[in-house]
Amino acid sequence: MNATEAQKHEVLVLGAGYAGLAAAIQLAARTRKRGGVRVTLVNPFENFTERLRLHMTATGQETAGMSIRELLEGTGAEFVRGWVTAVDAEAKTVRIDDDRVLGYDTLVYGLGSVADTVAVPGVDAHAHTLNSPQDAALLADRLARLGGGTVVVAGSGLTGVEAAAEIAERYPELQVTLLGRGEPGAGMHPRAKAHLDGALARLGVRVLGGVEVTKVLPDSVELADGSSVPAAAVLWTSGTRVSPLAAAAGLSVDGRGRLITDRALRSVSHPDVHAVGDAAAIRQGYGVMHGTCQGGMPTGVHAALTILRTLAGKEPKPFRFGYYHTPVSLGREDGVVQFTRPDDSPRRIVLTGKLAARYKETVTASPWPTFARMKKIPASGAFWPRGGRYTRVRSAE
């Protein structure tokens, strides 16, 4: 390493989800011609995990593989494949696969979240998840071999709804039961919820709201009221958890293990650490943000621009984000889109049917042209998050 390389400011981005990838591409693209900054992105898989399509993977549908190296091509960012096994916030190092140590000057922590398989007995041993393409593929193989019986989708949130609809449409010979503490689509406008309920009924999905799973067995799930539901397969979408690495490193975290940030998305205990996506407890005027691609990518962009401002000796700007919509697929040819106020409460505007399905597909595919535009931005411009959408504005530096 020559003297010039040794003097570069090392930015390490952990996790190549929607938020981490946005941070790496934005920062590397903005600094590739200036020099002085080296961006390294760490992720355990070579391909990007398109979480918005995992319910499709779980039903045996092919989706495009997207190489992280190719997505970074032309930015100057380095890609390191490996699992993050430890973070030392005092020494400013990260251990990869227990046999490699990377140092940093600035850390972007975006390790995301996964389905919580430890809170309820039997989930880890007997239930499938959509935590990764590999996990989704295991479920796809199981479903293809069933031929009949009941598939329980545990968790009545939107991930569970999409998965239940997809399974029921692809495998009409299976009885799909969607169950959870709440009613599917409970937070939607009545017209949106009515369409969602009608679509699930049309697909033959049995819905059990107001129930709680207390145990998952090899062939059933037990409920809090003492009853049980037979299950040839169980998909667990109820609740999420984050990596314990942040807490173990001594970073300030909330009760769920998410990094607590200041208004600029920096750790309140370690300002050289920036938290993005599901790994961060980001407070806005309406409360703490919940994890979505819609909110994740803007956090990554903001972290990158905050780092640039800090390196330039300027004060970072506060992160401001408002939700815009909730698109839900209900199989391949149906869907519902609930437009929202910035605090994610429902508006009266709703799309349904094939139009909603096309809208959802457009939203699902939108990160790729966005990443492509980020790679080409000039030094005088940036994609800045406003109201949950990227808007071209003058430089924030």
C-alpha positions as CSV (number, residue, x, y, z in Angstrom):
1,M,0.0,0.0,0.0
2,N,1.5,3.4,-1.0
3,A,1.3,6.5,1.1
4,T,-1.6,7.9,-0.8
5,E,-3.6,4.7,-0.3
6,A,-2.7,4.7,3.4
7,Q,-4.1,8.2,3.9
8,K,-7.5,7.4,2.5
9,H,-10.5,7.7,4.8
10,E,-11.8,4.2,5.2
11,V,-15.6,3.8,5.1
12,L,-16.9,0.3,5.8
13,V,-20.5,-0.5,4.9
14,L,-21.9,-3.6,6.6
15,G,-24.8,-5.3,4.8
16,A,-25.8,-5.0,1.1
17,G,-29.5,-4.7,1.6
18,Y,-31.5,-1.8,0.0
19,A,-30.1,0.6,2.6
20,G,-26.5,-0.5,2.7
21,L,-26.2,-0.8,-1.1
22,A,-27.7,2.7,-1.5
23,A,-25.1,4.1,1.0
24,A,-22.2,2.4,-0.7
25,I,-23.1,3.3,-4.3
26,Q,-24.0,6.9,-3.4
27,L,-20.8,7.5,-1.4
28,A,-18.5,5.7,-3.8
29,A,-20.0,7.4,-6.8
30,R,-19.7,10.8,-5.2
31,T,-16.0,10.3,-4.3
32,R,-14.5,8.2,-7.1
33,K,-13.1,11.2,-8.9
34,R,-12.1,13.1,-5.9
35,G,-10.0,10.5,-4.2
36,G,-9.3,10.5,-0.4
37,V,-12.1,8.0,0.4
38,R,-12.2,4.3,0.1
39,V,-15.6,2.5,0.4
40,T,-15.8,-1.2,1.2
41,L,-19.1,-3.1,1.2
42,V,-19.3,-6.4,3.2
43,N,-22.1,-8.9,2.6
44,P,-22.3,-12.7,3.1
45,F,-23.8,-13.4,-0.4
46,E,-22.5,-12.5,-3.9
47,N,-26.0,-11.7,-5.1
48,F,-28.3,-9.0,-3.9
49,T,-31.3,-10.4,-1.9
50,E,-34.4,-8.9,-3.5
51,R,-36.6,-9.2,-0.4
52,L,-39.6,-7.8,-2.2
53,R,-39.7,-11.0,-4.4
54,L,-38.9,-13.7,-1.8
55,H,-42.5,-14.8,-1.7
56,M,-42.2,-15.5,-5.4
57,T,-39.0,-17.5,-4.9
58,A,-40.8,-19.5,-2.2
59,T,-43.4,-20.6,-4.7
60,G,-40.8,-21.8,-7.3
61,Q,-40.9,-18.8,-9.5
62,E,-37.6,-17.7,-11.1
63,T,-36.4,-14.2,-10.4
64,A,-33.4,-12.4,-11.8
65,G,-30.1,-12.8,-10.0
66,M,-28.3,-9.5,-9.4
67,S,-24.6,-9.6,-8.7
68,I,-23.5,-7.1,-6.0
69,R,-20.1,-6.7,-7.8
70,E,-21.9,-5.7,-11.0
71,L,-24.1,-3.3,-9.1
72,L,-21.0,-1.6,-7.7
73,E,-19.2,-1.7,-11.0
74,G,-17.9,1.7,-12.0
75,T,-18.2,3.3,-8.5
76,G,-14.8,2.3,-7.2
77,A,-16.3,0.6,-4.2
78,E,-14.7,-2.7,-3.1
79,F,-16.8,-5.8,-2.3
80,V,-15.8,-8.2,0.4
81,R,-17.8,-11.4,0.8
82,G,-18.2,-12.7,4.3
83,W,-20.2,-12.9,7.5
84,V,-19.6,-10.1,10.1
85,T,-18.9,-11.9,13.3
86,A,-17.8,-9.1,15.6
87,V,-17.6,-5.3,15.7
88,D,-15.1,-3.5,18.0
89,A,-16.3,0.1,18.2
90,E,-13.4,1.3,20.3
91,A,-10.6,-0.2,18.1
92,K,-12.7,0.6,14.9
93,T,-12.4,-2.9,13.5
94,V,-14.8,-5.5,12.1
95,R,-14.1,-9.2,12.1
96,I,-15.2,-11.1,9.0
97,D,-15.7,-14.9,9.2
98,D,-13.6,-15.0,12.4
99,D,-10.4,-15.0,10.3
100,R,-10.2,-11.5,8.8
101,V,-10.1,-8.1,10.4
102,L,-11.0,-4.9,8.5
103,G,-10.4,-1.4,10.0
104,Y,-12.5,1.7,9.4
105,D,-12.6,5.4,10.0
106,T,-16.4,5.5,9.5
107,L,-18.8,2.6,9.7
108,V,-22.2,2.3,8.1
109,Y,-24.1,-0.4,10.0
110,G,-26.9,-1.9,7.8
111,L,-27.1,-5.6,8.9
112,G,-30.9,-5.5,8.7
113,S,-33.4,-7.8,10.3
114,V,-34.6,-11.4,10.0
115,A,-37.7,-13.3,11.1
116,D,-37.7,-13.9,14.8
117,T,-37.4,-17.7,15.1
118,V,-36.4,-17.8,18.8
119,A,-39.3,-16.2,20.6
120,V,-41.7,-19.1,20.1
121,P,-40.7,-22.7,20.8
122,G,-40.4,-25.0,17.7
123,V,-40.2,-22.2,15.1
124,D,-36.4,-22.6,14.5
125,A,-36.7,-26.4,14.2
126,H,-40.0,-26.8,12.2
127,A,-40.9,-23.6,10.4
128,H,-39.7,-22.0,7.2
129,T,-38.8,-18.3,6.8
130,L,-38.2,-15.8,4.0
131,N,-34.9,-14.6,5.5
132,S,-32.9,-15.3,2.4
133,P,-33.3,-16.7,-1.2
134,Q,-31.9,-20.0,0.2
135,D,-34.6,-20.2,2.9
136,A,-37.2,-19.3,0.3
137,A,-35.9,-22.0,-2.0
138,L,-36.2,-24.6,0.8
139,L,-39.9,-23.7,1.2
140,A,-40.4,-23.9,-2.6
141,D,-39.0,-27.4,-2.6
142,R,-41.3,-28.4,0.3
143,L,-44.4,-27.0,-1.3
144,A,-43.7,-28.7,-4.6
145,R,-43.6,-32.1,-2.9
146,L,-46.7,-31.8,-0.7
147,G,-49.5,-32.6,-3.1
148,G,-52.1,-31.7,-0.5
149,G,-52.6,-30.7,3.2
150,T,-52.5,-27.4,5.0
151,V,-49.8,-24.7,4.8
152,V,-49.9,-22.3,7.8
153,V,-48.6,-18.8,7.3
154,A,-48.0,-17.5,10.8
155,G,-48.0,-13.7,10.9
156,S,-50.9,-11.6,9.4
157,G,-48.7,-8.6,8.4
158,L,-48.2,-7.7,4.8
159,T,-45.3,-10.2,4.3
160,G,-47.7,-13.0,5.5
161,V,-50.5,-11.7,3.3
162,E,-48.3,-11.7,0.1
163,A,-46.9,-15.1,0.9
164,A,-50.3,-16.6,1.6
165,A,-51.8,-15.2,-1.6
166,E,-48.9,-16.4,-3.7
167,I,-48.9,-19.9,-2.3
168,A,-52.7,-20.2,-2.6
169,E,-52.5,-19.1,-6.3
170,R,-49.6,-21.3,-7.3
171,Y,-50.8,-24.4,-5.4
172,P,-54.6,-24.5,-5.4
173,E,-54.5,-28.1,-4.1
174,L,-53.1,-26.8,-0.8
175,Q,-55.2,-25.3,2.0
176,V,-53.5,-22.1,3.1
177,T,-54.3,-20.8,6.5
178,L,-53.1,-17.3,7.4
179,L,-53.2,-16.6,11.1
180,G,-51.9,-13.9,13.5
181,R,-52.7,-11.5,16.3
182,G,-54.3,-8.9,14.1
183,E,-56.6,-8.9,11.0
184,P,-54.8,-8.7,7.6
185,G,-54.8,-5.2,6.4
186,A,-56.1,-3.8,9.6
187,G,-54.3,-0.5,9.1
188,M,-55.7,0.1,5.7
189,H,-58.6,2.3,4.5
190,P,-61.8,0.2,4.6
191,R,-61.9,0.0,0.8
192,A,-58.4,-1.3,0.6
193,K,-59.0,-3.8,3.3
194,A,-62.2,-5.0,1.7
195,H,-60.4,-5.7,-1.6
196,L,-57.6,-7.5,0.3
197,D,-60.1,-9.7,2.2
198,G,-62.0,-10.5,-1.0
199,A,-58.8,-11.5,-2.8
200,L,-57.8,-13.9,0.0
201,A,-61.3,-15.4,0.1
202,R,-61.2,-15.8,-3.7
203,L,-57.9,-17.7,-3.4
204,G,-59.3,-19.9,-0.7
205,V,-57.1,-18.6,2.0
206,R,-58.5,-19.3,5.5
207,V,-57.9,-16.4,7.8
208,L,-57.7,-16.7,11.6
209,G,-57.2,-13.3,13.3
210,G,-56.9,-12.6,17.0
211,V,-54.9,-15.8,17.6
212,E,-51.4,-16.3,19.0
213,V,-49.1,-19.2,18.3
214,T,-47.4,-20.7,21.3
215,K,-45.6,-23.6,19.8
216,V,-44.7,-25.1,16.4
217,L,-44.7,-28.8,16.1
218,P,-43.6,-31.0,13.1
219,D,-47.2,-31.4,11.9
220,S,-49.2,-28.5,13.6
221,V,-49.1,-25.2,15.4
222,E,-50.5,-24.8,18.9
223,L,-52.5,-21.7,19.8
224,A,-52.8,-19.8,23.1
225,D,-56.4,-20.8,23.5
226,G,-55.4,-24.5,23.6
227,S,-56.5,-25.4,20.1
228,S,-54.2,-26.4,17.3
229,V,-54.1,-26.1,13.5
230,P,-52.7,-29.0,11.4
231,A,-49.8,-28.0,9.2
232,A,-47.9,-29.9,6.5
233,A,-45.7,-26.9,6.3
234,V,-45.3,-23.6,8.3
235,L,-44.0,-20.3,7.0
236,W,-43.1,-17.9,9.9
237,T,-43.5,-14.2,9.2
238,S,-44.4,-13.1,12.7
239,G,-42.0,-10.6,14.2
240,T,-38.4,-9.7,13.4
241,R,-35.1,-9.5,15.3
242,V,-31.8,-7.8,14.5
243,S,-28.2,-8.9,14.9
244,P,-26.9,-8.8,18.5
245,L,-23.5,-7.5,17.2
246,A,-24.4,-3.8,17.8
247,A,-25.2,-4.4,21.4
248,A,-22.2,-6.6,21.9
249,A,-20.0,-3.9,20.5
250,G,-21.2,-1.4,23.2
251,L,-23.2,0.7,20.8
252,S,-26.4,2.3,22.2
253,V,-29.4,0.2,21.2
254,D,-33.1,0.2,21.9
255,G,-35.1,-2.7,23.5
256,R,-35.1,-4.5,20.2
257,G,-31.3,-4.2,19.6
258,R,-31.5,-1.5,16.9
259,L,-28.9,1.3,17.0
260,I,-30.3,4.5,18.4
261,T,-29.4,7.4,16.1
262,D,-29.3,11.1,16.3
263,R,-31.1,13.2,13.7
264,A,-28.4,12.7,11.2
265,L,-28.5,8.8,11.5
266,R,-25.3,8.7,13.6
267,S,-25.0,6.4,16.6
268,V,-25.7,8.5,19.8
269,S,-22.9,6.7,21.5
270,H,-20.4,6.5,18.6
271,P,-20.8,9.3,16.1
272,D,-18.4,7.6,13.7
273,V,-21.0,4.8,13.2
274,H,-24.0,5.5,11.0
275,A,-27.0,3.2,11.2
276,V,-29.4,2.6,8.2
277,G,-32.4,0.5,7.3
278,D,-33.9,-2.0,9.7
279,A,-30.8,-2.0,11.9
280,A,-31.6,1.6,13.1
281,A,-34.1,3.0,15.5
282,I,-34.8,6.2,13.6
283,R,-37.2,8.6,15.3
284,Q,-39.2,11.0,13.2
285,G,-42.0,13.4,14.4
286,Y,-44.6,10.6,14.1
287,G,-42.5,8.0,15.9
288,V,-39.8,5.4,15.1
289,M,-39.7,4.3,11.5
290,H,-40.5,0.7,10.6
291,G,-38.4,-1.3,8.3
292,T,-39.3,-1.1,4.6
293,C,-37.4,-0.7,1.3
294,Q,-39.3,2.5,0.9
295,G,-37.6,4.0,4.0
296,G,-34.4,1.9,3.8
297,M,-32.9,3.4,0.6
298,P,-33.3,7.0,1.7
299,T,-31.5,6.2,5.0
300,G,-28.6,4.9,3.0
301,V,-28.4,7.9,0.8
302,H,-28.6,10.2,3.8
303,A,-25.8,8.4,5.6
304,A,-23.6,8.8,2.6
305,L,-24.3,12.5,2.3
306,T,-23.8,13.0,6.0
307,I,-20.4,11.4,5.8
308,L,-19.5,13.7,2.9
309,R,-20.6,16.8,4.8
310,T,-18.6,15.7,7.9
311,L,-15.4,15.1,5.9
312,A,-15.9,18.6,4.4
313,G,-16.1,20.1,7.9
314,K,-19.8,20.9,7.6
315,E,-22.7,20.1,9.9
316,P,-24.9,17.2,8.7
317,K,-28.5,17.9,7.9
318,P,-31.3,16.1,9.8
319,F,-32.9,13.1,8.2
320,R,-36.6,13.7,7.3
321,F,-38.8,11.0,5.8
322,G,-42.5,10.5,5.2
323,Y,-44.2,7.4,3.9
324,Y,-46.0,7.5,0.6
325,H,-47.7,4.2,-0.1
326,T,-48.1,0.6,0.8
327,P,-48.2,-1.7,-2.3
328,V,-49.3,-5.3,-1.7
329,S,-49.3,-8.1,-4.2
330,L,-52.1,-10.6,-4.0
331,G,-50.8,-13.1,-6.5
332,R,-49.5,-12.2,-10.0
333,E,-52.5,-10.5,-11.4
334,D,-54.1,-8.8,-8.3
335,G,-53.0,-6.3,-5.7
336,V,-53.9,-3.4,-3.5
337,V,-52.0,-0.1,-3.1
338,Q,-52.8,2.0,-0.1
339,F,-51.6,5.5,-0.4
340,T,-50.6,7.0,2.9
341,R,-49.9,10.2,4.8
342,P,-46.2,10.8,5.8
343,D,-46.9,9.1,9.2
344,D,-48.0,6.0,7.3
345,S,-51.7,6.4,8.2
346,P,-54.1,5.5,5.3
347,R,-55.5,8.1,2.9
348,R,-58.7,7.5,1.0
349,I,-56.7,6.9,-2.3
350,V,-56.5,3.2,-3.2
351,L,-55.6,1.2,-6.2
352,T,-56.8,-2.3,-6.7
353,G,-56.8,-5.2,-9.1
354,K,-54.4,-5.5,-12.1
355,L,-53.5,-1.8,-12.0
356,A,-52.3,-2.3,-8.4
357,A,-50.4,-5.4,-9.4
358,R,-48.6,-3.5,-12.1
359,Y,-47.9,-0.6,-9.7
360,K,-46.4,-3.1,-7.2
361,E,-44.2,-4.6,-9.9
362,T,-43.0,-1.1,-10.9
363,V,-42.2,-0.3,-7.2
364,T,-40.4,-3.7,-6.8
365,A,-38.2,-3.0,-9.8
366,S,-37.5,0.7,-9.1
367,P,-34.3,0.3,-7.0
368,W,-32.3,-0.8,-10.1
369,P,-32.8,2.3,-12.2
370,T,-32.3,4.3,-9.0
371,F,-29.0,2.7,-8.3
372,A,-28.0,3.2,-11.9
373,R,-28.7,6.9,-11.7
374,M,-26.8,7.2,-8.4
375,K,-23.7,5.8,-10.2
376,K,-23.9,8.6,-12.8
377,I,-24.6,11.6,-10.6
378,P,-22.3,14.5,-11.0
379,A,-20.6,16.1,-8.0
380,S,-23.1,18.9,-8.0
381,G,-26.2,16.8,-7.5
382,A,-27.7,14.0,-5.4
383,F,-30.8,12.0,-5.0
384,W,-32.2,13.3,-1.8
385,P,-35.1,11.6,0.1
386,R,-38.2,13.6,0.3
387,G,-41.6,12.2,1.3
388,G,-40.4,8.7,0.7
389,R,-39.2,9.4,-2.9
390,Y,-35.9,10.3,-4.5
391,T,-35.9,13.9,-5.8
392,R,-33.0,15.5,-7.8
393,V,-31.9,18.5,-5.9
394,R,-28.8,20.7,-5.7
395,S,-25.8,19.3,-3.8
396,A,-26.4,19.0,0.0
397,E,-22.7,19.5,0.7
